[in-house]
Amino acid sequence: MKEIKDLNLKELKKLNEMDEKGLKSELSNSAKTLYVLSMKKEVGELKQTHLIKALRRYVAQIKTVATSKGLNIG
């Protein structure tokens, strides 16, 4: 799945090592990308709809890691 690798999703281990600032920026970038992909899907420009599911789960992972660290980022 070359397309998913192009999204530059970090592994869970690397997310756990990040600090609050890094997690916030990662969440912000991922949420923006998710929004863009969702809009492209609605317009009919997105052929690889499986990317939305992968990105949604990645955003959830970021939020879970932040919550487990006691951070309120999102």
Stockholm file with secondary structure:
# STOCKHOLM 1.0

chainA/1-74         MKEIKDLNLKELKKLNEMDEKGLKSELSNSAKTLYVLSMKKEVGELKQTHLIKALRRYVAQIKTVATSKGLNIG
#=GR chainA/1-74 SS CHHHHHTTCCCHHHHHHCCHHHHHHHHHHHHHHHHHHHHHHHHTCCSCTHHHHHHHHHHHHHHHHHHHTTCCCC
#=GC SS_cons        CHHHHHTTCCCHHHHHHCCHHHHHHHHHHHHHHHHHHHHHHHHTCCSCTHHHHHHHHHHHHHHHHHHHTTCCCC
//
